[in-house]
Amino acid sequence: MTLDINQCNFGGQQQMIFFSYNKCGTCRKAKKTLDTHKVLYDEVDITKKPPSKAILKKAIKAKGMKKLFNTSGEQYKKLRIKDKIGTMTEAEAVELLSANGRLIKRPIAVDGNRITVGFDEIEYKKIWS
């Protein structure tokens, strides 16, 4: 089951969805930055509820297909994605990523208009503060 941005609301407004994994140090750093700046978000375990295909397409458009893959992850290596990504279509990538949250670079933060993939403190402060 995936989660779409339209499923998260806060006081009638679309709220950020923060797709993360609790064992991920980068996710914890990103979350701390959001909390420090009092950014409201719905946290979702990316391994249990990966982003919807619509969110993944938005991320690909913003960051490029290769940037969406967790290249250091066990699943990425096991499935030999590195050997396949050069010939993979966007549709194939979206299908694969939406079915396996462990393949996705994290965290992903998204609201109705903005999206970030991975964590860069300067980018987070600029976009989410």
N, C-alpha and C positions, 0 to 999 in steps of 0.2 A: 504494500500500500504506500503510495506517495502522498505528499502534502503539497497543496497549492497555496499560493499567496492569498487567494480569495477566502481561505478558510480561517484566517487570523484577523481578528478585529479587536480594537481597544476603544471603548467609548464611541463606537460608530465610525472610527477612523481605521484605516488600514495600518497595521502595526508591522514592524520589522519581524521577519522570521529569521532566527539564528540557528542554522543547521550546524551541529557540532558533534563531537564525540568526547565523552567525559574523560577518557584516558589520554587525550591529545593535549600536549603541553601548549601548542600553538593556539588551540581553541580556548584554553584557560586564560592565556594572555589576552586574547581578543575580548573575551567576556569581561575580564577585569577592566579593560579600557572602556567598554560600553558602560559598565556599572559605575566607574569613576565619573563618567560624563552624564550619568543619569539617563541613559538611552533606554526606552522601553522596548522590550522584545519578547517574543515567544520562543523559547528554546526547544529545539526538536533534535532528538538523537538521529543523526544522519544514517546510522547503520540500521535503524528500525523503520524509519520513515524517510526515505530519500526524497530529494526535491522532485517535483512533478516535471514532466517533459517540457512544459511551458517555461518553467524556471530554468531548466538546463539549457534550453534554446536561447533564452535571454542571456545567460552566462556565457555561452559560446559566442554570441554576437558581441558581447562586451569584452571578453578576454581571449577568445580563440579556443579552439577545440583542445589543443594539447595542454593548455593551462588548467583544464578542468580535471585532469587525471592526477591521482595521488601516486606519483611515480616512485615513491619510496615504500609504498604499501606492498604487503605480501600478495594480495590478490592481483595487483598489477603485474608483478613478477611471475606469479604462477600461471596467469593467463597469457603471458608473453605479449602484452599490449604494445610494448615498445616496437616489436617486430611488425605489428599490424596497423599502428596508428597512421602511418604514411599513406596507406591506401583506404583507410576507413572513411566512410561517408559520415556526414553530420547525423543522419538518421540512425545509422548503426551505433554511433557513439552515444547518442541520446538514449537509445534502447538499452544499451549495455549499462550506462551510468544509472538510469532510473531503476534498473533491476538489482543493482548492487552498490549500496551506499559506501562500501569500503573502497571502492575504486575512485571516489570523488575527492578531489583536493578540498581540504577543510581549513577553517570554517567557511560556510557560505552565508552571507548576510544579505537579505533582500527585502525590499518593500515595494510598493506600487511603481516606483520610478527608478530606484537605485539598486545596484548589486555590487558586492565585493566577493572575491574568491581568494582564499588564503588570508593571511594577516600581515598587514604593513601598518605600523602604528600611525605614521603620518597620514596615510590614506584614510584610515579609520577616523582620525580626528577631523580631517577635512570633510569627509562624506557624512559621517554619522553624528558629529557633535553639533 
